Amino acid sequence: MSESLYSSCADVLSVCQAAKDDLAAILDPNMGFAPRLRQLCRDRITEAENSAASDVSQEELDILRMEANTWGLLQAIIPARKTEPEPRVHPRTLLATNPYTPTSTLAQAIMDSSVLLTELVVVREWLHETAPQPQHPEATTGYWKFTKHNVMQGLRTGSGIREGLVKELDPDAMNRGDGRSLAADDAGSEKSLAQALYSFVRAGRLDEAVELCRKAHQPWRAASIRGSLLFQWRAIANEQRHDDGIDDADDAEGWQGNPRRKLWKSTCARAALNPSLPDPERILYAALAPCPQTFSVLKSACRTWEDHLWAQISILCEEKQTAEMIKLGGGFWDGGLAVLENMPSPPSQEEDAAEEEEWEKEATSTLETLGSVHVEDGPTADHAFHVSQLAIILDRTSSLLETFATGLKNGNFDPESSEYPTMTRFFAHLCLYLRMIDITIPPLATQVILEAYLQVLEAAGQRELIAMYAGALGENAVERYAMFLTSLELTADINERRLALTRAREHGLDVHRVAVVTAERTIDRAFELLPQMKGPLPSVITLQATPSDIELLLLRSIEWTTFEDGTHGTALEQATVILRYFLGAGRVSLAKNLMEVLPRELASIDQPEERATEYLHYRQFFTIWDSLDRVVECQSLEVSIMNRDTRAAWLSDYKGLMDQAYDAVVKLLTSDWMMPDETGDRRSRELTRVRQIYVPELVLRLHVMLYASREHVPENLKRALELANIVADSRYKLYDDFLHLDGRRLGEYLDAVRRATIAGLEGGGSDPFKIILL
């Protein structure tokens, strides 16, 4: 499906949601929701058909055309269901007021008095609009030209008319039972003409069918077709005049239509049932005057599901009109003066309602058979769009949505099929359309359908549209949008993530909640895939390798809660969790990267106190870690060839950095840095692990630096040995942090202290404490 179609549908949805309180705007026949989506589908079809490089398959075009037709059906039916009908005059009242009321006026009154009949007439008009383009037969230059030539030649030559050829050229020449027929070419033309006329009737284009008859030099056929028009006479109809540019003088003799339509209809039925007539002729007459008796003939011409629907609805409408007209006695124009003398008494409202209800049940039962009708061409009756169209006609949209949602849950639809994106897009927008116009829809089914469409959008890479449709999920909107944001993982940079949260606000979602849930889901996913902090303590030096994608995912999970001030409290909580993990896993560089991306405002948060204190300890640790790195860097700058001033400047910097590092480390070691509480919970265990890794690490790094600098700063050797006293001081509980890894770190430190003690004897003497007392 074209990516532009996704965004175009979203644009229509956005415009109509902005006007959701204006029902007239949403139902507008030109700029309403359904007409806009219908036009989008039509534009896409036109674009694909006119483009030589189009990658849209014929199957996709067909389903787009079905979607466009379905939106057209919704626009045709729904507005009437959502608006109050205008008061109408009952047909009996019309007759009581004017016994000479024309049949067209009575027919309109009959239709207005029945909601279902009105809707079926609208559906029939929709079927006319969406019918295939009518066929156009080859042009003829005369009436039965080849037959006429043969007849005239036989008469001129005296040889007689050819065996089997008609003797007369009147329209009934072939129907006299003598087995005679037209010339082959004329018979073929007659068949093509009858088939073409049927296609025009099927499309509701009677005027063009009449014109086609005239061009074929068969005005009698034109008269037969015009016989379907109801009798209309404005001068006696008591109708309200409309300024439509038509004057009474323009009407032939002041009236139009067929004043003897009842007789015409029975004649058409007899013609349709006449087996001696060619099948195309019978089908044409059955289509002009549909009725149950001629249904089998009309059905034989039905190739598609839409053809079957049109045939059934045409019969239902015609039969309802006929039945109601019979109840009225037909009026003067069908019943004559006898009707005026014996006007039937009007039934009560209860009787009218009961009769209408009974007819509605019969009509519904008839239409339900279309759910399993066999079709020759096109999509079958159980195709999702045909099921949808029938449900819309029967006003069963809730059941329709539940059925489709159940199919989605049961895996009845293949997400890889070319139809799936179109189907889910249609049903998602149908849910939102019905909700906008306050038609009750099943909430659970709606969630399933919208979820399916969200997955389609995700698969199509339509990230910018997710927030809009997730926002329609109601209570689940935040969770669903957060699920989508979580799925982005490392594919979205920080700017895309910030924009994604902005879209959430634009579509009414709680941005803070979205950010928190997204971060929580991301952290949970990362921890599911990362190794747990158990077992031996890691070596900090050997674990500074390139981070994995999962580690980066955990690192970047904090971004979601750093964009807004309102989520900084959560960011602080999540940051401490992630820092504990990284440091507990020996991944100092990742922990340091995390500290660098955190907003400065986190440092000003002082509640809860234990969390704020823990964050302060991390900041202190990385300040010290950086100071130790600067000492190493400065030490590496020493070269053998230095002049006196350069060496003095270097030594001053080196000594100053060493002093800063020593003071910072000692200050940290003599405080309660990362000291766990006595609860023994997970946090306490993780803090203990961090101390056990980094207290020995800091002590050893500082000791090694002091020892290595003794040649340049002799007093640093004394500091190295004094540091051992601090480690051994029970007030600071540092000794306990060395008693892990089978005492390996303690052994390393004692060996380092031993070397420093020996170095103190290098100046002479045998007192190992002399260096401390200096």
TIVO-645187 format. One record per residue (C-alpha): residue number from 1; chain; y, x, z. Coordinates in steps of 0.5 Angstrom, whole numbers, plus 500, padded with zeros to 3 digits. Example, Ala and Ser with C-alpha at 12.3 -4.5 7.8 and 13.67 -1.06 7.14 Angstrom:
// TIVO-645187
  pos  unit   yy   xx   zz
    1     A  491  525  516
    2     A  498  527  514
// end
This chain:
// TIVO-645187
  pos  unit   yy   xx   zz
    1     A  500  500  500
    2     A  507  503  498
    3     A  510  506  504
    4     A  517  502  502
    5     A  513  495  503
    6     A  512  497  510
    7     A  519  498  512
    8     A  522  493  508
    9     A  518  488  512
   10     A  520  491  518
   11     A  527  490  515
   12     A  526  483  514
   13     A  523  482  521
   14     A  529  485  524
   15     A  534  481  521
   16     A  530  475  522
   17     A  529  477  530
   18     A  537  478  530
   19     A  538  470  528
   20     A  532  468  532
   21     A  536  462  535
   22     A  538  460  528
   23     A  532  456  526
   24     A  536  454  520
   25     A  537  461  518
   26     A  530  463  519
   27     A  527  457  515
   28     A  532  458  509
   29     A  529  456  503
   30     A  532  463  500
   31     A  534  467  505
   32     A  529  465  511
   33     A  523  469  513
   34     A  518  467  509
   35     A  522  467  502
   36     A  524  474  503
   37     A  517  476  505
   38     A  514  473  498
   39     A  520  476  494
   40     A  518  483  497
   41     A  511  482  495
   42     A  513  479  488
   43     A  518  485  487
   44     A  512  490  489
   45     A  508  487  484
   46     A  513  487  478
   47     A  514  494  480
   48     A  507  496  480
   49     A  506  492  473
   50     A  512  495  470
   51     A  510  502  472
   52     A  505  507  468
   53     A  504  511  473
   54     A  503  506  479
   55     A  497  508  483
   56     A  496  500  485
   57     A  489  498  483
   58     A  488  491  480
   59     A  485  488  486
   60     A  491  490  491
   61     A  496  487  486
   62     A  491  480  486
   63     A  491  480  494
   64     A  499  482  494
   65     A  500  476  489
   66     A  495  471  494
   67     A  500  474  500
   68     A  506  472  496
   69     A  503  465  494
   70     A  501  464  502
   71     A  508  465  504
   72     A  511  460  499
   73     A  506  455  502
   74     A  509  457  509
   75     A  516  456  506
   76     A  514  449  503
   77     A  511  446  509
   78     A  513  449  515
   79     A  521  447  515
   80     A  519  440  514
   81     A  514  440  520
   82     A  520  444  524
   83     A  526  439  523
   84     A  527  431  525
   85     A  525  427  519
   86     A  531  422  516
   87     A  530  415  518
   88     A  527  412  512
   89     A  526  405  509
   90     A  519  402  509
   91     A  517  400  502
   92     A  516  392  505
   93     A  523  392  507
   94     A  525  394  500
   95     A  521  389  497
   96     A  523  384  502
   97     A  531  386  500
   98     A  529  387  493
   99     A  523  384  490
  100     A  524  387  483
  101     A  524  394  486
  102     A  522  399  481
  103     A  515  403  482
  104     A  518  410  483
  105     A  523  407  488
  106     A  517  404  492
  107     A  512  410  491
  108     A  518  414  494
  109     A  518  410  500
  110     A  511  410  501
  111     A  511  418  501
  112     A  516  418  506
  113     A  513  413  510
  114     A  507  418  511
  115     A  508  425  514
  116     A  501  427  511
  117     A  502  425  504
  118     A  509  428  504
  119     A  506  435  505
  120     A  500  434  500
  121     A  505  432  495
  122     A  509  439  497
  123     A  503  443  497
  124     A  501  440  490
  125     A  508  442  487
  126     A  506  449  490
  127     A  500  449  487
  128     A  504  447  480
  129     A  509  453  482
  130     A  503  458  483
  131     A  499  456  477
  132     A  497  461  472
  133     A  501  461  466
  134     A  499  455  461
  135     A  496  457  454
  136     A  500  456  448
  137     A  495  454  442
  138     A  497  457  435
  139     A  502  453  431
  140     A  500  448  426
  141     A  504  446  420
  142     A  502  439  420
  143     A  498  433  422
  144     A  490  435  421
  145     A  492  439  415
  146     A  485  441  413
  147     A  482  434  414
  148     A  488  431  410
  149     A  487  436  404
  150     A  480  434  404
  151     A  481  427  404
  152     A  486  427  399
  153     A  482  432  394
  154     A  476  427  395
  155     A  481  421  393
  156     A  484  424  387
  157     A  478  427  384
  158     A  474  421  385
  159     A  468  425  388
  160     A  469  421  395
  161     A  470  424  402
  162     A  466  429  404
  163     A  459  427  408
  164     A  461  427  415
  165     A  468  428  415
  166     A  473  422  417
  167     A  475  417  413
  168     A  482  415  416
  169     A  487  420  419
  170     A  489  415  425
  171     A  488  418  432
  172     A  482  414  434
  173     A  478  416  427
  174     A  473  421  431
  175     A  472  415  436
  176     A  469  410  432
  177     A  462  411  433
  178     A  460  413  426
  179     A  459  420  427
  180     A  464  423  423
  181     A  469  429  425
  182     A  475  433  423
  183     A  475  439  419
  184     A  472  445  423
  185     A  479  448  423
  186     A  482  442  425
  187     A  477  441  430
  188     A  478  448  433
  189     A  486  446  433
  190     A  485  440  437
  191     A  480  443  442
  192     A  485  449  443
  193     A  491  443  444
  194     A  487  439  449
  195     A  486  445  453
  196     A  493  448  453
  197     A  495  441  455
  198     A  491  441  461
  199     A  494  448  463
  200     A  501  445  462
  201     A  499  439  466
  202     A  495  443  471
  203     A  502  447  472
  204     A  506  441  473
  205     A  510  442  467
  206     A  509  435  463
  207     A  516  436  459
  208     A  513  442  456
  209     A  506  439  455
  210     A  510  433  451
  211     A  514  438  447
  212     A  508  442  445
  213     A  505  435  443
  214     A  511  434  438
  215     A  510  441  435
  216     A  503  439  434
  217     A  505  433  430
  218     A  502  428  435
  219     A  507  424  438
  220     A  502  419  440
  221     A  499  425  445
  222     A  506  426  448
  223     A  507  418  449
  224     A  500  418  453
  225     A  502  424  457
  226     A  509  421  459
  227     A  505  414  461
  228     A  504  418  467
  229     A  511  418  469
  230     A  513  412  474
  231     A  518  406  472
  232     A  525  408  474
  233     A  531  403  473
  234     A  537  405  477
  235     A  541  399  476
  236     A  536  395  480
  237     A  533  400  485
  238     A  539  399  490
  239     A  538  407  491
  240     A  544  411  493
  241     A  548  414  487
  242     A  548  421  487
  243     A  553  425  483
  244     A  548  429  478
  245     A  552  428  472
  246     A  547  423  469
  247     A  550  416  467
  248     A  546  410  466
  249     A  548  410  459
  250     A  544  416  458
  251     A  538  412  460
  252     A  534  409  454
  253     A  536  401  455
  254     A  538  403  462
  255     A  530  405  465
  256     A  525  410  464
  257     A  518  411  466
  258     A  512  407  465
  259     A  513  400  467
  260     A  505  399  466
  261     A  503  405  469
  262     A  497  401  472
  263     A  494  399  465
  264     A  495  406  463
  265     A  492  409  469
  266     A  485  405  468
  267     A  486  407  460
  268     A  486  414  462
  269     A  480  413  467
  270     A  476  410  461
  271     A  478  415  456
  272     A  476  421  462
  273     A  469  417  463
  274     A  467  416  455
  275     A  462  421  453
  276     A  463  420  446
  277     A  470  424  447
  278     A  470  432  447
  279     A  470  435  454
  280     A  477  438  453
  281     A  480  431  452
  282     A  476  428  458
  283     A  479  433  462
  284     A  486  432  460
  285     A  486  425  461
  286     A  482  426  468
  287     A  488  431  470
  288     A  493  426  468
  289     A  490  420  472
  290     A  486  423  477
  291     A  481  419  481
  292     A  475  419  485
  293     A  471  416  479
  294     A  473  422  474
  295     A  473  427  479
  296     A  466  430  476
  297     A  470  431  470
  298     A  476  434  473
  299     A  472  439  477
  300     A  468  441  471
  301     A  475  444  469
  302     A  476  448  476
  303     A  475  455  475
  304     A  479  458  481
  305     A  479  456  489
  306     A  486  453  487
  307     A  484  449  482
  308     A  479  445  486
  309     A  485  445  491
  310     A  489  442  486
  311     A  484  437  484
  312     A  483  434  491
  313     A  490  434  493
  314     A  492  430  486
  315     A  486  425  487
  316     A  488  424  495
  317     A  496  423  493
  318     A  494  418  487
  319     A  489  414  491
  320     A  494  414  497
  321     A  500  411  493
  322     A  495  406  489
  323     A  492  404  495
  324     A  499  403  499
  325     A  501  399  492
  326     A  496  395  492
  327     A  497  393  499
  328     A  504  391  497
  329     A  501  387  491
  330     A  504  392  486
  331     A  511  389  486
  332     A  514  385  480
  333     A  512  391  475
  334     A  505  391  477
  335     A  503  384  479
  336     A  508  380  476
  337     A  512  373  478
  338     A  505  371  482
  339     A  507  377  487
  340     A  514  374  488
  341     A  511  367  490
  342     A  506  370  495
  343     A  509  376  498
  344     A  503  379  503
  345     A  505  379  510
  346     A  507  385  513
  347     A  502  389  518
  348     A  504  390  525
  349     A  506  398  527
  350     A  500  398  530
  351     A  496  396  524
  352     A  500  401  520
  353     A  499  407  525
  354     A  491  405  525
  355     A  491  405  518
  356     A  495  412  517
  357     A  490  415  522
  358     A  484  413  518
  359     A  487  416  512
  360     A  489  422  515
  361     A  481  423  518
  362     A  479  422  511
  363     A  484  426  507
  364     A  482  432  512
  365     A  475  431  511
  366     A  476  432  504
  367     A  480  438  504
  368     A  475  441  509
  369     A  470  441  504
  370     A  474  446  500
  371     A  472  451  505
  372     A  465  452  502
  373     A  466  450  495
  374     A  463  454  489
  375     A  468  458  485
  376     A  467  461  478
  377     A  473  466  478
  378     A  477  469  483
  379     A  477  470  490
  380     A  471  466  494
  381     A  473  460  498
  382     A  472  464  505
  383     A  477  469  503
  384     A  482  471  508
  385     A  488  468  504
  386     A  484  462  502
  387     A  482  460  509
  388     A  489  462  511
  389     A  492  457  506
  390     A  487  451  508
  391     A  489  452  515
  392     A  496  452  514
  393     A  495  445  510
  394     A  491  442  515
  395     A  496  445  521
  396     A  491  449  524
  397     A  494  456  525
  398     A  492  457  532
  399     A  485  456  530
  400     A  486  461  524
  401     A  489  466  528
  402     A  484  466  533
  403     A  478  466  528
  404     A  482  473  524
  405     A  483  476  531
  406     A  475  475  533
  407     A  473  478  526
  408     A  477  484  528
  409     A  474  485  535
  410     A  467  484  532
  411     A  468  489  526
  412     A  468  484  521
  413     A  473  487  517
  414     A  473  494  514
  415     A  479  498  515
  416     A  478  503  509
  417     A  478  497  504
  418     A  484  496  500
  419     A  485  489  503
  420     A  485  491  510
  421     A  493  493  510
  422     A  495  487  507
  423     A  491  482  511
  424     A  493  485  518
  425     A  500  486  515
  426     A  500  478  513
  427     A  497  476  520
  428     A  502  480  524
  429     A  508  477  521
  430     A  505  470  521
  431     A  504  471  528
  432     A  511  473  529
  433     A  514  468  524
  434     A  511  462  528
  435     A  513  465  535
  436     A  520  466  532
  437     A  520  458  530
  438     A  517  456  537
  439     A  510  454  534
  440     A  505  455  539
  441     A  500  461  538
  442     A  494  464  542
  443     A  497  470  546
  444     A  491  474  546
  445     A  489  473  539
  446     A  496  475  537
  447     A  495  482  541
  448     A  489  483  537
  449     A  492  482  531
  450     A  499  486  532
  451     A  494  492  535
  452     A  490  492  529
  453     A  497  492  525
  454     A  500  498  529
  455     A  493  502  528
  456     A  495  501  520
  457     A  502  503  521
  458     A  500  509  525
  459     A  495  511  519
  460     A  500  510  514
  461     A  505  515  518
  462     A  510  509  519
  463     A  512  512  526
  464     A  519  509  526
  465     A  516  502  526
  466     A  511  502  531
  467     A  516  501  537
  468     A  519  494  533
  469     A  512  492  533
  470     A  509  494  539
  471     A  515  491  542
  472     A  512  484  540
  473     A  506  485  545
  474     A  510  482  551
  475     A  507  485  557
  476     A  503  490  554
  477     A  509  493  549
  478     A  510  499  554
  479     A  503  501  554
  480     A  502  500  547
  481     A  508  504  545
  482     A  506  509  550
  483     A  499  510  547
  484     A  502  511  540
  485     A  507  516  543
  486     A  501  520  546
  487     A  497  520  540
  488     A  503  524  537
  489     A  500  530  541
  490     A  503  536  538
  491     A  505  533  531
  492     A  512  531  534
  493     A  517  536  536
  494     A  522  535  541
  495     A  527  531  537
  496     A  522  526  534
  497     A  520  525  541
  498     A  527  523  543
  499     A  528  519  537
  500     A  522  515  539
  501     A  524  513  546
  502     A  531  511  542
  503     A  527  506  538
  504     A  524  504  544
  505     A  531  502  547
  506     A  533  499  540
  507     A  527  494  541
  508     A  528  492  548
  509     A  523  496  551
  510     A  523  499  558
  511     A  525  506  556
  512     A  524  509  563
  513     A  517  506  563
  514     A  515  508  556
  515     A  517  515  558
  516     A  513  515  564
  517     A  507  512  562
  518     A  507  517  556
  519     A  507  523  560
  520     A  502  520  565
  521     A  497  519  559
  522     A  498  525  556
  523     A  497  529  562
  524     A  491  525  564
  525     A  488  527  557
  526     A  490  534  557
  527     A  486  535  564
  528     A  480  531  561
  529     A  480  537  556
  530     A  482  543  560
  531     A  477  547  565
  532     A  478  545  572
  533     A  481  549  578
  534     A  474  551  581
  535     A  470  558  582
  536     A  473  565  583
  537     A  480  566  583
  538     A  483  569  576
  539     A  486  575  574
  540     A  493  574  572
  541     A  493  580  568
  542     A  487  578  563
  543     A  489  571  562
  544     A  496  572  559
  545     A  493  570  552
  546     A  495  566  547
  547     A  496  558  549
  548     A  491  553  547
  549     A  493  547  543
  550     A  491  543  550
  551     A  495  548  554
  552     A  501  547  550
  553     A  500  539  550
  554     A  500  539  558
  555     A  506  544  557
  556     A  510  539  553
  557     A  508  533  556
  558     A  513  534  561
  559     A  518  533  555
  560     A  518  525  555
  561     A  521  525  562
  562     A  526  530  561
  563     A  530  526  556
  564     A  533  521  561
  565     A  536  522  568
  566     A  532  516  571
  567     A  526  519  570
  568     A  528  526  573
  569     A  524  524  579
  570     A  518  523  575
  571     A  519  529  571
  572     A  519  533  578
  573     A  513  530  580
  574     A  509  532  574
  575     A  512  539  573
  576     A  510  541  580
  577     A  503  538  578
  578     A  503  542  572
  579     A  506  548  575
  580     A  500  548  580
  581     A  495  548  575
  582     A  498  553  570
  583     A  499  558  576
  584     A  492  556  579
  585     A  489  558  572
  586     A  493  565  572
  587     A  497  562  566
  588     A  504  565  569
  589     A  507  565  562
  590     A  506  558  561
  591     A  508  556  568
  592     A  514  560  566
  593     A  515  557  559
  594     A  515  550  563
  595     A  520  552  568
  596     A  525  554  562
  597     A  524  547  559
  598     A  526  543  565
  599     A  533  540  566
  600     A  537  544  571
  601     A  538  537  574
  602     A  531  537  578
  603     A  534  543  582
  604     A  539  538  585
  605     A  533  533  587
  606     A  532  533  595
  607     A  527  527  596
  608     A  521  527  597
  609     A  522  533  601
  610     A  516  537  600
  611     A  516  536  593
  612     A  523  539  593
  613     A  521  544  597
  614     A  515  546  592
  615     A  520  546  586
  616     A  524  551  590
  617     A  518  555  591
  618     A  517  556  584
  619     A  524  557  582
  620     A  524  563  587
  621     A  517  566  585
  622     A  519  566  578
  623     A  526  569  580
  624     A  522  575  583
  625     A  517  575  578
  626     A  522  576  573
  627     A  525  582  577
  628     A  519  585  578
  629     A  518  585  570
  630     A  526  588  570
  631     A  523  594  574
  632     A  518  595  570
  633     A  522  595  564
  634     A  527  599  567
  635     A  522  604  569
  636     A  520  605  561
  637     A  527  607  559
  638     A  526  614  563
  639     A  525  619  558
  640     A  524  627  559
  641     A  531  629  555
  642     A  537  626  559
  643     A  543  629  561
  644     A  546  628  568
  645     A  550  622  567
  646     A  545  618  563
  647     A  540  620  568
  648     A  544  618  574
  649     A  546  612  571
  650     A  539  610  570
  651     A  537  612  577
  652     A  542  608  580
  653     A  540  602  575
  654     A  533  603  577
  655     A  534  604  585
  656     A  538  597  585
  657     A  533  593  581
  658     A  528  596  586
  659     A  532  594  592
  660     A  533  587  589
  661     A  525  586  588
  662     A  523  589  595
  663     A  528  584  598
  664     A  526  578  594
  665     A  519  579  595
  666     A  519  581  603
  667     A  524  575  604
  668     A  519  570  600
  669     A  513  573  604
  670     A  516  572  611
  671     A  517  565  609
  672     A  513  559  609
  673     A  512  560  601
  674     A  507  555  598
  675     A  504  554  605
  676     A  499  548  605
  677     A  499  542  610
  678     A  493  541  614
  679     A  491  534  610
  680     A  486  538  606
  681     A  488  534  600
  682     A  488  536  592
  683     A  495  538  593
  684     A  494  542  599
  685     A  487  546  596
  686     A  491  547  589
  687     A  497  550  594
  688     A  492  555  597
  689     A  489  557  591
  690     A  496  559  588
  691     A  498  563  595
  692     A  491  566  594
  693     A  492  569  587
  694     A  500  571  588
  695     A  501  573  595
  696     A  496  579  594
  697     A  499  580  586
  698     A  506  580  589
  699     A  504  585  594
  700     A  500  589  590
  701     A  505  590  584
  702     A  511  591  589
  703     A  507  597  593
  704     A  505  600  586
  705     A  512  600  584
  706     A  515  603  590
  707     A  509  608  590
  708     A  511  610  583
  709     A  518  611  584
  710     A  517  615  590
  711     A  519  622  586
  712     A  526  618  584
  713     A  527  614  591
  714     A  523  618  596
  715     A  525  612  601
  716     A  521  607  597
  717     A  514  611  600
  718     A  516  609  607
  719     A  518  602  604
  720     A  511  601  601
  721     A  508  603  608
  722     A  512  598  612
  723     A  510  593  607
  724     A  503  594  610
  725     A  506  592  617
  726     A  509  585  614
  727     A  502  584  611
  728     A  498  585  617
  729     A  503  581  621
  730     A  500  575  624
  731     A  506  571  624
  732     A  506  570  616
  733     A  499  569  615
  734     A  499  574  609
  735     A  492  577  611
  736     A  488  571  610
  737     A  490  570  603
  738     A  487  577  601
  739     A  480  575  604
  740     A  477  572  597
  741     A  474  574  591
  742     A  469  578  596
  743     A  475  581  599
  744     A  476  585  593
  745     A  484  584  593
  746     A  484  587  600
  747     A  480  593  598
  748     A  485  594  592
  749     A  491  594  597
  750     A  487  598  602
  751     A  486  603  597
  752     A  493  603  595
  753     A  496  604  602
  754     A  491  610  603
  755     A  494  613  597
  756     A  501  612  600
  757     A  499  615  606
  758     A  496  621  603
  759     A  502  622  599
  760     A  506  622  606
  761     A  503  628  608
  762     A  504  632  601
  763     A  511  634  604
  764     A  507  638  610
  765     A  504  636  617
  766     A  498  632  619
  767     A  501  626  622
  768     A  500  620  617
  769     A  506  616  621
  770     A  511  621  620
  771     A  513  618  613
  772     A  515  611  617
  773     A  518  615  623
  774     A  523  619  618
// end
